Each structure stands twice: as C-alpha cells, then as structure tokens.
Amino acid sequence: MHHSFMPTCIIFYLGTIGFFSMDLQILQKQLDESSHCPLCQASMYWVEAEQYTQDIQFHECSHCEHRVFKPDSNMNCHCTQCTAQRKKQTQQALLQEQRKYKAKDEIIYSLNQLSFLHKLFLLSLLDGYAREDIQHDEMIHWKNIKYHEFTPNFLFQNHLIQDLVKVGILKPQDSGIETEHYYLNVRLDGYAEPSLFSITHQLRQWFYENLSLGVPFKSTDEVKDALYLLLYQEIVQFMQFYCRTWGIQIAGNRSFQAFCYRLMEGLAIGQIYYLIQTALEYLYKQKALQPRNDKFINTNLLKKTLEQYRERALAERWETSTLPRPHNIPFSKMSEVLLFKFLGYDENIFFQPVWKSWRKIEPRLNFYSVKRCMYCGSNDLVVDYDAKDYVSLICRQCKHQDHYFTR
C-alpha cells in the first residue's frame, strides 16, 4: 500500500511537550512536501501524537506552525495568525453585544417626534430613492449622493446630516468606521426598524396630501421658522452662485443671517437678490473681494455694503428693484417640497415680502396644529371634506364628526 506522500525525513519524539496551551505527546513528525500551508503556502509536516491516550493526527506548517486538523476534530490551531483572528472575532462579538445593550438604553425617536425641518430634509433625501419602481436597499448612501441638490447649498446640507447623526436619527453602518453609509434609527407606528419605503410613504402623506392624512408639525412656528431658514439658504445659494463665476468664496454666518431676516421683514427675496447683485458687482469692481473667505472677510464686506445701501434707500425712499430667481441656479428638492408642494406657493414667493405670503396660509396651518375632537379630545382626525375656508373632520377614536371654519 502506497502513501499519498513521500517522506523525506522522519523525526521521532519521546516525552511530553506543552505546546500552544495543549499537552501533546508527539510520536512521529515527518515532512509532507505534497501538502502546503493554507496561510503561507510552505510545506507541512504530518504529525502523529497522543493526548490523554487519544490518538491525534494533523498537519503542521514548517514555517508559521499553523496546524490543520481533521474536519471531525474538536482541536483548534493556536498559531500566531489563528490566535490573532480569534481575538479579533471575540472583540467584534463583544462590540456587538455592547451595541445591543446600548441600543436598549438609548432613545429611539418615533418619526412623528422629529422636528418639521428634519422630516422635510428626510423626505427630500428619500423621495426619489425609496420608490416601488426603483431598486434600493435600506441604507442611505450619503457618500454617493452628498453633492446632489437636496438643499439650496452644500454647507447647509452637510449641517443637517451631521445634526441627524448627532441626535442618533442617522446611524453609521459600521460604528467603528465612518463610511458615510447610514441607516435610519426611528420608529414608525410603534414598530422598530421600519423600511425606508414605509418611512418615505408616511412622509409623502404628511407633505403631499394637503394635510388630509396627517400633520408633520407641532406648531405653526415650526413651519414659519423652516420657511425663513430655507429662504435665507436660497439667498446664500444666490450669492455663492454669483461669486463662483469670479472664483471667489463666500458663505453665510449668524450675523449675516440675522441681517437677512431683518431685510425679509420689508423686502421680497427678489429685491434682496437685486441688492446683493448690486453690492457684489460694486465690491468686485473695487477689487475688495478676496479669493478665500477667511474669517468671513467677504461675507462681512457684503453685509456692511448692504447695510449702507438699505439705510440710504430708506432715507431717500428709493424703490428697490426686483430680480427674478435665475433659472440657471439649481432649485433644491427641499425648496420644491416646502414652497410649492406643502405650502402651495408659486414663483410669487420670490416677488413679495415673506410676511405677506405667510399671512395667506397661517390660519389654515394654525387650525390643523391645534385641532381636537370636540367630543373626546383626540387629535387623531381624518379630513372628510376640505374647502378653502371650511373643513369637516371625523374622529378616528369616537367617530364623531365636526365642522369648522378655518378663517
């Protein structure tokens, strides 16, 4: 009977050797050049040994000492690489257990508990992705879409993402590595880990169904704050787009934001566009703008120039011209959802002061934010009939029907 290997050297051992934490009595060890180590490809020894009167056979690498036991053996290799691999697996299992216990202790927000702004941003992210006619997984692959126009400008977009990560609404795919791939850590109707499609479906009902299938805000102030913030970001987008043609950096800051809010009290967004365009053209001709906006030097110069223009305009009662929103500036998904689909505005939002636009829709929003069933007090109401100034609601709890005037 021929063996499947040619023994080139035979070594006999007598005695007991303590090796890699298991006591083996090596009886015979011979080089088997037909077998190669799966780790380093070196030739292996064929070893016959005893452990507590039990016969054991295995291959052992002549270089790295990796051991390969028979499939039905309960023995483990304790070479350097295997030990390191087991240590890594143990650490990963420990981290997984820690995450599991941490998840039990952490607060998981219901989708309904999110702020109006965060709901609006999530719908802007998911509306074109989590659809029945498009193949998608359950992750938000921010790394792949971070430069899409979800919001008016990139810095605002990045701030919203970081905010969602900070409060735990977005969770990294791997907590140990920042890969910019996230899953949504929210509950929906009491259920944990809802699908992206079901989350998006709920957000669409809140924002696209004229408030007939639920309300995404807790008070009208939430909506008003989001409206002003988004229009301010539109202003920042306009001045960044204008400066980009000159290779000049510019951005907003808190001081400039507060100043723009004061302008919005009396001017339309289109009039602010005109003031900014005039001021930037003047500063550029004076060569006052710097290529880099270090310490907000360009932002502060623009603000100071705009303040001077506005003071003179008020003093001399100038009529400020209106500049239409340039069509070559991308219109963000967030602006489209809030201004046109949810609030029902059109391009006129840029041609009249914000307070005038707000005054038209505030009564209706205010009504829906405070409505309660007059019989049982529940706010779980369904719209049965909705005219311009008249609404009929049915309570899901007690089936009572109420009729209201919204103005």
C-alpha positions as CSV (number, residue, x, y, z in Angstrom):
1,M,0.0,0.0,0.0
2,H,1.5,3.3,-1.1
3,H,1.1,6.5,0.9
4,S,-0.1,9.7,-0.8
5,F,3.2,11.5,0.2
6,M,6.9,10.7,0.1
7,P,8.5,11.0,3.5
8,T,11.8,12.8,3.1
9,C,12.7,12.9,6.7
10,I,11.4,11.2,9.8
11,I,11.8,12.6,13.3
12,F,10.8,10.6,16.4
13,Y,9.9,12.3,19.7
14,L,9.7,10.7,23.1
15,G,8.2,12.6,26.0
16,T,5.5,15.2,26.6
17,I,5.6,18.6,25.1
18,G,3.5,21.5,26.3
19,F,2.7,23.3,23.1
20,F,0.2,26.2,22.5
21,S,-1.7,25.5,25.7
22,M,-2.5,21.9,24.9
23,D,-0.3,18.9,26.1
24,L,0.6,16.7,23.2
25,Q,2.9,13.7,23.2
26,I,4.5,13.8,19.7
27,L,5.1,10.2,18.5
28,Q,6.1,10.9,14.9
29,K,6.7,14.0,12.7
30,Q,7.6,13.8,9.0
31,L,7.8,16.3,6.2
32,D,5.0,16.0,3.6
33,E,6.0,18.1,0.6
34,S,2.7,17.3,-1.1
35,S,0.8,19.4,1.5
36,H,1.0,23.2,1.7
37,C,0.0,25.6,4.4
38,P,-3.2,27.5,3.6
39,L,-1.8,30.6,5.2
40,C,1.8,30.9,3.9
41,Q,2.0,28.1,1.3
42,A,5.0,26.5,2.9
43,S,5.4,22.7,3.1
44,M,3.8,21.0,6.1
45,Y,4.7,18.2,8.5
46,W,2.5,15.2,9.1
47,V,2.3,14.8,12.8
48,E,1.1,11.8,14.8
49,A,0.6,12.5,18.5
50,E,-1.2,11.4,21.6
51,Q,-3.2,13.5,24.1
52,Y,-4.5,11.7,27.2
53,T,-4.4,8.3,25.4
54,Q,-6.2,9.7,22.4
55,D,-4.6,9.4,19.0
56,I,-4.4,12.7,17.1
57,Q,-3.1,13.4,13.6
58,F,-2.7,16.7,11.9
59,H,-0.6,18.8,9.5
60,E,1.7,21.5,10.9
61,C,3.4,24.2,8.8
62,S,7.1,24.0,8.7
63,H,7.3,27.8,8.6
64,C,4.5,29.5,10.6
65,E,3.5,26.5,12.7
66,H,-0.2,26.7,11.6
67,R,-2.0,23.4,12.3
68,V,-4.7,21.8,10.2
69,F,-6.8,19.2,12.0
70,K,-9.3,16.7,10.6
71,P,-12.8,18.2,10.0
72,D,-14.3,16.0,12.7
73,S,-11.7,17.0,15.3
74,N,-12.5,19.4,18.1
75,M,-9.0,20.7,18.2
76,N,-8.1,24.4,17.4
77,C,-4.9,25.8,16.0
78,H,-3.1,28.2,18.3
79,C,-0.5,29.7,15.8
80,T,0.1,33.4,15.8
81,Q,-2.3,34.2,13.0
82,C,-5.2,32.0,14.2
83,T,-4.8,33.4,17.7
84,A,-5.0,36.9,16.4
85,Q,-8.0,36.1,14.2
86,R,-9.9,34.6,17.2
87,K,-9.0,37.6,19.3
88,K,-10.4,39.9,16.6
89,Q,-13.6,37.8,16.4
90,T,-14.0,37.9,20.2
91,Q,-13.6,41.7,20.2
92,Q,-16.2,42.1,17.4
93,A,-18.7,39.8,19.3
94,L,-18.1,41.9,22.4
95,L,-18.7,45.2,20.5
96,Q,-21.9,43.7,19.0
97,E,-23.1,42.8,22.5
98,Q,-22.2,46.3,23.8
99,R,-24.1,47.9,20.9
100,K,-27.1,45.6,21.6
101,Y,-27.2,46.7,25.3
102,K,-26.5,50.3,24.3
103,A,-29.4,50.2,21.9
104,K,-31.7,49.1,24.7
105,D,-30.7,52.1,26.8
106,E,-30.7,54.8,24.0
107,I,-33.7,56.7,22.9
108,I,-35.1,55.8,19.5
109,Y,-37.3,58.6,18.3
110,S,-40.7,58.0,16.6
111,L,-40.8,59.5,13.1
112,N,-43.6,61.8,14.4
113,Q,-41.3,63.1,17.1
114,L,-38.8,64.5,14.6
115,S,-38.7,68.2,14.0
116,F,-40.5,69.6,11.0
117,L,-37.2,70.6,9.4
118,H,-35.7,67.1,9.9
119,K,-38.9,65.5,8.4
120,L,-38.7,67.8,5.4
121,F,-35.0,67.1,4.9
122,L,-35.5,63.3,5.1
123,L,-38.3,63.4,2.5
124,S,-36.0,65.4,0.2
125,L,-33.4,62.7,0.5
126,L,-35.7,59.7,0.2
127,D,-38.5,60.8,-2.2
128,G,-36.5,59.9,-5.4
129,Y,-34.8,56.9,-3.9
130,A,-37.3,54.8,-1.8
131,R,-39.8,54.1,-4.5
132,E,-41.5,50.9,-5.7
133,D,-40.2,51.3,-9.3
134,I,-36.6,51.8,-8.3
135,Q,-34.4,49.1,-6.7
136,H,-33.0,50.2,-3.4
137,D,-31.6,48.9,-0.1
138,E,-32.3,50.0,3.4
139,M,-29.2,52.3,3.7
140,I,-28.8,56.0,2.9
141,H,-25.5,56.0,0.9
142,W,-24.6,59.6,1.7
143,K,-21.1,59.2,0.3
144,N,-22.7,58.6,-3.2
145,I,-25.3,61.5,-3.1
146,K,-23.8,64.2,-0.9
147,Y,-23.3,66.6,-3.8
148,H,-26.9,66.3,-5.1
149,E,-29.1,69.4,-4.7
150,F,-31.3,68.3,-1.8
151,T,-30.9,71.7,-0.1
152,P,-30.0,75.1,-1.5
153,N,-26.3,74.9,-0.6
154,F,-23.8,72.3,0.5
155,L,-22.8,73.7,3.9
156,F,-26.5,73.7,5.0
157,Q,-26.9,70.2,3.6
158,N,-23.8,68.9,5.5
159,H,-25.0,70.6,8.7
160,L,-28.4,68.8,8.5
161,I,-26.7,65.4,8.0
162,Q,-24.3,66.0,10.9
163,D,-27.3,67.1,13.1
164,L,-29.2,63.9,12.3
165,V,-26.1,61.8,13.1
166,K,-25.5,63.7,16.4
167,V,-29.0,63.1,17.7
168,G,-28.9,59.4,16.7
169,I,-31.6,59.6,13.9
170,L,-28.9,58.5,11.4
171,K,-26.6,55.7,12.5
172,P,-23.4,54.7,10.7
173,Q,-23.4,51.3,9.0
174,D,-20.2,50.5,11.0
175,S,-19.9,52.3,14.3
176,G,-16.1,51.8,14.3
177,I,-15.6,53.3,10.8
178,E,-17.0,56.5,9.3
179,T,-18.1,55.3,5.9
180,E,-20.9,57.8,5.2
181,H,-23.4,55.0,4.8
182,Y,-26.3,55.3,7.3
183,Y,-29.5,53.6,8.4
184,L,-32.5,55.4,9.8
185,N,-32.8,54.8,13.5
186,V,-36.5,55.7,14.0
187,R,-39.8,54.0,14.9
188,L,-42.9,54.2,12.8
189,D,-46.4,53.5,14.3
190,G,-44.6,51.8,17.3
191,Y,-42.5,49.5,15.2
192,A,-38.7,49.5,15.3
193,E,-36.6,49.3,12.1
194,P,-39.3,50.2,9.6
195,S,-38.3,50.0,5.9
196,L,-37.2,53.2,4.0
197,F,-40.2,52.8,1.7
198,S,-42.7,52.8,4.6
199,I,-40.9,55.9,6.2
200,T,-41.0,57.7,2.9
201,H,-44.6,56.7,2.3
202,Q,-45.6,58.3,5.7
203,L,-43.6,61.5,4.9
204,R,-45.3,61.8,1.5
205,Q,-48.7,61.6,3.2
206,W,-47.7,64.4,5.5
207,F,-46.3,66.7,2.9
208,Y,-48.1,65.9,-0.3
209,E,-51.7,65.4,0.7
210,N,-52.8,68.9,1.8
211,L,-52.8,67.9,5.5
212,S,-55.7,65.4,4.9
213,L,-53.6,62.4,6.0
214,G,-51.8,63.9,9.0
215,V,-49.7,66.9,10.1
216,P,-45.9,66.9,10.1
217,F,-45.6,69.9,12.5
218,K,-46.4,70.5,16.2
219,S,-47.0,74.3,15.8
220,T,-47.1,76.9,13.1
221,D,-43.9,78.4,14.4
222,E,-42.1,75.3,13.3
223,V,-43.2,75.8,9.7
224,K,-42.5,79.6,9.8
225,D,-39.0,79.0,11.1
226,A,-38.3,76.5,8.4
227,L,-39.7,78.8,5.7
228,Y,-37.5,81.7,6.8
229,L,-34.5,79.4,7.1
230,L,-34.9,77.9,3.7
231,L,-35.4,81.3,2.0
232,Y,-32.3,82.5,3.8
233,Q,-30.4,79.5,2.4
234,E,-31.8,80.4,-1.1
235,I,-30.1,83.9,-0.6
236,V,-26.8,82.2,0.3
237,Q,-27.1,80.0,-2.7
238,F,-27.7,83.1,-4.9
239,M,-24.6,84.9,-3.7
240,Q,-22.4,81.8,-3.9
241,F,-23.5,81.1,-7.4
242,Y,-22.8,84.8,-8.4
243,C,-19.3,84.7,-6.8
244,R,-18.4,81.4,-8.3
245,T,-18.1,82.9,-11.7
246,W,-15.2,85.1,-10.4
247,G,-13.5,82.3,-8.5
248,I,-14.4,83.9,-5.1
249,Q,-15.6,82.1,-2.0
250,I,-18.5,83.4,0.2
251,A,-20.8,81.9,2.8
252,G,-23.3,82.9,5.4
253,N,-22.8,83.3,9.1
254,R,-25.0,84.1,12.1
255,S,-24.6,87.9,11.8
256,F,-25.4,87.8,8.1
257,Q,-28.4,85.5,8.7
258,A,-29.8,87.9,11.3
259,F,-29.4,90.8,8.9
260,C,-31.1,88.9,6.1
261,Y,-34.0,88.1,8.4
262,R,-34.4,91.8,9.0
263,L,-34.4,92.5,5.3
264,M,-37.1,89.8,4.8
265,E,-39.4,91.8,7.0
266,G,-39.8,94.5,4.4
267,L,-38.4,93.2,1.2
268,A,-39.2,90.4,-1.2
269,I,-36.5,87.7,-1.8
270,G,-36.1,89.1,-5.4
271,Q,-35.4,92.6,-4.0
272,I,-32.7,91.1,-1.8
273,Y,-31.3,89.3,-4.8
274,Y,-31.1,92.7,-6.6
275,L,-29.3,94.4,-3.6
276,I,-26.8,91.5,-3.3
277,Q,-26.1,91.6,-7.0
278,T,-25.5,95.3,-7.0
279,A,-23.3,95.2,-3.9
280,L,-21.2,92.2,-5.2
281,E,-20.7,94.0,-8.6
282,Y,-19.5,97.1,-6.8
283,L,-17.1,95.2,-4.5
284,Y,-15.7,93.2,-7.3
285,K,-15.0,96.3,-9.4
286,Q,-13.3,97.8,-6.3
287,K,-11.2,94.6,-6.1
288,A,-12.3,94.4,-2.4
289,L,-13.3,90.7,-2.5
290,Q,-10.7,88.1,-1.6
291,P,-10.4,84.7,-3.3
292,R,-10.8,83.0,0.0
293,N,-13.5,83.9,2.6
294,D,-11.0,83.6,5.6
295,K,-12.6,84.8,8.8
296,F,-15.7,85.7,6.7
297,I,-14.0,88.7,5.2
298,N,-16.1,88.7,2.0
299,T,-19.3,88.0,4.0
300,N,-18.7,90.9,6.3
301,L,-17.8,93.2,3.4
302,L,-21.1,92.3,1.7
303,K,-23.1,92.8,4.9
304,K,-21.6,96.2,5.5
305,T,-22.3,97.3,1.9
306,L,-25.8,96.0,2.0
307,E,-26.5,97.9,5.3
308,Q,-25.3,101.1,3.7
309,Y,-27.5,100.6,0.6
310,R,-30.5,99.8,2.8
311,E,-30.0,102.8,5.1
312,R,-29.7,105.1,2.1
313,A,-32.7,103.6,0.3
314,L,-34.9,104.1,3.4
315,A,-33.6,107.7,3.9
316,E,-34.1,108.7,0.3
317,R,-37.2,106.5,-0.2
318,W,-35.8,104.5,-3.1
319,E,-37.9,101.9,-4.8
320,T,-35.8,98.7,-4.7
321,S,-35.9,96.7,-8.0
322,T,-36.8,93.0,-8.0
323,L,-34.6,90.4,-9.6
324,P,-36.3,87.1,-10.7
325,R,-34.7,84.0,-9.3
326,P,-32.1,83.0,-12.0
327,H,-33.2,79.8,-13.8
328,N,-29.6,78.6,-14.2
329,I,-29.4,78.2,-10.4
330,P,-30.5,74.6,-9.4
331,F,-33.8,74.6,-7.4
332,S,-33.3,72.2,-4.5
333,K,-35.6,69.4,-3.7
334,M,-36.2,70.8,-0.2
335,S,-37.3,74.2,-1.5
336,E,-39.6,72.5,-4.0
337,V,-41.3,70.3,-1.4
338,L,-41.8,73.1,1.2
339,L,-42.6,76.1,-1.0
340,F,-44.6,74.5,-3.9
341,K,-45.9,71.2,-2.7
342,F,-46.6,71.7,1.0
343,L,-47.3,75.4,1.3
344,G,-48.8,75.7,-2.2
345,Y,-46.9,78.7,-3.3
346,D,-45.6,79.5,-6.8
347,E,-42.9,81.8,-8.1
348,N,-44.6,84.8,-6.4
349,I,-43.0,83.7,-3.1
350,F,-39.9,85.5,-4.5
351,F,-41.7,88.6,-5.5
352,Q,-43.4,89.7,-2.3
353,P,-42.3,90.1,1.4
354,V,-42.4,86.8,3.2
355,W,-44.9,88.0,5.8
356,K,-47.5,88.6,3.1
357,S,-47.1,85.0,1.8
358,W,-47.2,83.7,5.3
359,R,-50.3,85.6,6.2
360,K,-52.2,83.7,3.5
361,I,-51.6,80.2,4.8
362,E,-51.0,80.8,8.6
363,P,-54.7,80.4,9.6
364,R,-55.1,77.1,8.0
365,L,-51.8,75.7,9.4
366,N,-52.7,77.1,12.8
367,F,-56.1,75.3,12.7
368,Y,-54.5,72.0,11.9
369,S,-51.9,72.3,14.6
370,V,-54.4,72.8,17.4
371,K,-57.5,70.8,16.2
372,R,-59.0,68.3,18.6
373,C,-62.2,66.3,18.6
374,M,-64.9,68.4,20.3
375,Y,-66.4,65.2,21.8
376,C,-63.4,63.1,23.1
377,G,-60.4,65.5,22.7
378,S,-58.4,63.2,20.4
379,N,-56.3,64.8,17.7
380,D,-56.4,61.6,15.5
381,L,-58.8,63.2,13.0
382,V,-59.4,62.4,9.3
383,V,-60.5,65.1,6.8
384,D,-63.9,64.2,5.3
385,Y,-64.4,67.4,3.3
386,D,-62.0,70.3,2.8
387,A,-62.9,73.6,1.1
388,K,-60.9,76.8,1.1
389,D,-62.3,78.2,4.4
390,Y,-64.3,75.2,5.6
391,V,-63.3,71.7,6.9
392,S,-65.2,68.7,8.0
393,L,-63.3,66.2,10.2
394,I,-64.2,62.7,11.6
395,C,-62.5,61.4,14.8
396,R,-60.9,58.0,14.4
397,Q,-61.4,57.3,18.1
398,C,-65.1,58.0,18.7
399,K,-66.3,58.5,15.0
400,H,-67.7,62.0,16.0
401,Q,-67.9,64.5,13.1
402,D,-67.2,68.2,13.5
403,H,-67.4,71.1,11.0
404,Y,-65.0,74.1,11.2
405,F,-64.3,77.4,9.5
406,T,-60.6,77.9,9.2
407,R,-60.7,81.7,9.0
